[in-house]
Amino acid sequence: MWEEAREYALPPERIDSPLAGRPYNLRHACITRWLNAGVPIAAVARRVGNSPEVIHRRYRGCIDGREEAANAKIAEALEEEGDTS
């Protein structure tokens, strides 16, 4: 059934690719996309039925490298509160 669905859902040049090789791959893609979009780990975990610890351990590659974005948010919050020292 899944192979047949892939023929309808994917462009012809991607049907034989590993893209969405099994339905569970779509779950990983979704979680990765949400984390890369900046959705908090706790929210992602709640939506997919995992603990934040599991999400952090399994998807830390998506979370690493987001330090600059986090620092910018902290700086913005401090500026809004008038605390720039």
GROMACS elastic network, one bead per residue, 0.5 to 0.9 nm:
[ bonds ]
;  ai    aj funct       b0    kb
    1     4     6  0.52020   500
    1     5     6  0.62400   500
    1     6     6  0.87508   500
    2     6     6  0.61864   500
    2     7     6  0.88031   500
    2    21     6  0.85831   500
    2    22     6  0.72371   500
    2    23     6  0.74681   500
    3     6     6  0.51521   500
    3     7     6  0.66174   500
    3    15     6  0.86437   500
    3    21     6  0.83588   500
    3    22     6  0.86298   500
    4     7     6  0.52908   500
    4     8     6  0.69258   500
    4     9     6  0.89802   500
    5     8     6  0.52773   500
    5     9     6  0.61528   500
    5    10     6  0.84915   500
    6    10     6  0.55748   500
    6    11     6  0.88129   500
    6    15     6  0.64073   500
    6    20     6  0.79855   500
    6    21     6  0.85570   500
    7    10     6  0.58753   500
    7    11     6  0.77056   500
    7    12     6  0.73282   500
    7    15     6  0.60669   500
    8    11     6  0.79668   500
    8    12     6  0.88928   500
    9    15     6  0.87014   500
   10    13     6  0.80123   500
   10    14     6  0.60318   500
   10    15     6  0.58937   500
   10    19     6  0.88461   500
   11    14     6  0.54856   500
   11    15     6  0.65874   500
   12    15     6  0.55059   500
   12    16     6  0.82321   500
   13    16     6  0.72036   500
   13    17     6  0.78353   500
   14    17     6  0.50399   500
   14    18     6  0.80647   500
   14    19     6  0.70793   500
   15    18     6  0.81462   500
   15    19     6  0.78527   500
   16    19     6  0.82461   500
   16    21     6  0.89809   500
   17    20     6  0.83618   500
   17    21     6  0.77291   500
   18    21     6  0.50440   500
   18    22     6  0.87418   500
   19    22     6  0.84457   500
   19    25     6  0.81021   500
   20    23     6  0.64253   500
   20    24     6  0.79467   500
   20    25     6  0.54013   500
   20    26     6  0.61219   500
   20    29     6  0.88120   500
   21    24     6  0.84452   500
   21    25     6  0.67795   500
   21    26     6  0.88852   500
   22    25     6  0.56593   500
   22    26     6  0.76814   500
   23    26     6  0.56211   500
   23    27     6  0.74399   500
   24    27     6  0.53055   500
   24    28     6  0.68569   500
   24    29     6  0.89342   500
   25    28     6  0.51989   500
   25    29     6  0.62572   500
   25    30     6  0.86628   500
   26    30     6  0.61175   500
   26    31     6  0.86567   500
   27    30     6  0.51057   500
   27    31     6  0.62329   500
   27    32     6  0.85584   500
   27    48     6  0.84427   500
   28    31     6  0.51835   500
   28    32     6  0.60495   500
   28    33     6  0.85047   500
   28    59     6  0.89977   500
   29    32     6  0.51471   500
   29    33     6  0.60836   500
   29    34     6  0.86475   500
   30    33     6  0.51262   500
   30    34     6  0.62144   500
   30    35     6  0.86689   500
   31    34     6  0.52013   500
   31    35     6  0.62075   500
   31    36     6  0.85737   500
   31    44     6  0.69161   500
   31    45     6  0.88198   500
   31    48     6  0.80029   500
   31    55     6  0.85587   500
   31    59     6  0.82430   500
   32    35     6  0.52314   500
   32    36     6  0.60863   500
   32    37     6  0.84993   500
   32    59     6  0.71186   500
   32    62     6  0.64308   500
   33    36     6  0.51378   500
   33    37     6  0.60678   500
   33    38     6  0.87748   500
   33    39     6  0.89978   500
   33    62     6  0.86407   500
   34    37     6  0.50136   500
   34    38     6  0.65227   500
   34    39     6  0.55128   500
   34    40     6  0.84768   500
   34    44     6  0.70815   500
   35    38     6  0.51670   500
   35    39     6  0.53067   500
   35    40     6  0.70156   500
   35    41     6  0.70184   500
   35    44     6  0.74139   500
   35    59     6  0.82642   500
   35    62     6  0.63128   500
   35    63     6  0.66853   500
   36    39     6  0.74748   500
   36    62     6  0.59823   500
   36    63     6  0.71074   500
   36    66     6  0.84830   500
   38    41     6  0.85505   500
   38    63     6  0.85982   500
   38    66     6  0.85074   500
   38    69     6  0.88488   500
   39    42     6  0.84294   500
   39    43     6  0.67070   500
   39    44     6  0.66492   500
   40    43     6  0.53640   500
   40    44     6  0.64150   500
   40    45     6  0.86851   500
   41    44     6  0.51261   500
   41    45     6  0.60146   500
   41    46     6  0.85557   500
   41    51     6  0.89719   500
   41    52     6  0.58157   500
   41    53     6  0.87058   500
   41    55     6  0.68229   500
   41    56     6  0.70493   500
   41    63     6  0.88677   500
   42    45     6  0.50910   500
   42    46     6  0.61538   500
   42    47     6  0.86546   500
   42    51     6  0.75735   500
   42    52     6  0.52475   500
   42    53     6  0.89102   500
   42    55     6  0.85105   500
   43    46     6  0.51584   500
   43    47     6  0.62056   500
   43    48     6  0.87261   500
   43    52     6  0.83499   500
   44    47     6  0.51801   500
   44    48     6  0.62481   500
   44    49     6  0.84081   500
   44    50     6  0.82507   500
   44    52     6  0.78386   500
   44    55     6  0.77995   500
   45    48     6  0.53666   500
   45    49     6  0.57792   500
   45    51     6  0.53741   500
   45    52     6  0.52339   500
   45    53     6  0.85256   500
   45    54     6  0.79819   500
   45    55     6  0.62407   500
   46    49     6  0.52359   500
   46    50     6  0.63243   500
   46    51     6  0.71636   500
   46    52     6  0.79343   500
   47    50     6  0.79421   500
   48    51     6  0.89145   500
   50    53     6  0.81325   500
   50    54     6  0.63423   500
   50    55     6  0.68287   500
   51    54     6  0.53098   500
   51    55     6  0.65283   500
   51    56     6  0.86945   500
   52    55     6  0.51088   500
   52    56     6  0.60152   500
   52    57     6  0.85100   500
   53    56     6  0.51057   500
   53    57     6  0.60488   500
   53    58     6  0.84933   500
   54    57     6  0.51601   500
   54    58     6  0.59477   500
   54    59     6  0.82141   500
   55    58     6  0.52758   500
   55    59     6  0.56532   500
   55    60     6  0.75672   500
   56    59     6  0.54377   500
   56    60     6  0.51404   500
   56    61     6  0.88305   500
   56    62     6  0.89939   500
   56    63     6  0.76743   500
   57    60     6  0.56343   500
   57    61     6  0.89236   500
   58    61     6  0.80991   500
   59    62     6  0.55617   500
   59    63     6  0.68337   500
   59    64     6  0.89951   500
   60    64     6  0.59038   500
   61    64     6  0.52763   500
   61    65     6  0.80321   500
   62    65     6  0.76877   500
   62    66     6  0.81703   500
   63    66     6  0.58926   500
   63    67     6  0.85608   500
   64    67     6  0.71749   500
   65    68     6  0.73088   500
   65    69     6  0.85547   500
   66    69     6  0.53492   500
   66    70     6  0.62788   500
   66    71     6  0.86961   500
   67    70     6  0.50817   500
   67    71     6  0.60756   500
   67    72     6  0.85771   500
   68    71     6  0.50570   500
   68    72     6  0.61372   500
   68    73     6  0.86729   500
   69    72     6  0.51165   500
   69    73     6  0.63394   500
   69    74     6  0.87534   500
   70    73     6  0.51511   500
   70    74     6  0.62809   500
   70    75     6  0.86676   500
   71    74     6  0.50665   500
   71    75     6  0.61167   500
   71    76     6  0.85252   500
   72    75     6  0.50899   500
   72    76     6  0.60613   500
   72    77     6  0.85868   500
   73    76     6  0.50542   500
   73    77     6  0.61576   500
   73    78     6  0.86070   500
   74    77     6  0.51443   500
   74    78     6  0.61938   500
   74    79     6  0.86354   500
   75    78     6  0.50924   500
   75    79     6  0.61517   500
   75    80     6  0.86347   500
   75    84     6  0.78119   500
   76    79     6  0.51150   500
   76    80     6  0.62041   500
   76    81     6  0.86966   500
   77    80     6  0.51300   500
   77    81     6  0.63507   500
   77    82     6  0.86864   500
   77    83     6  0.86360   500
   78    81     6  0.51231   500
   78    82     6  0.61724   500
   78    83     6  0.50379   500
   78    84     6  0.60359   500
   78    85     6  0.89033   500
   79    83     6  0.56792   500
   79    84     6  0.56466   500
   80    83     6  0.76342   500
   81    84     6  0.83640   500
   82    85     6  0.88254   500
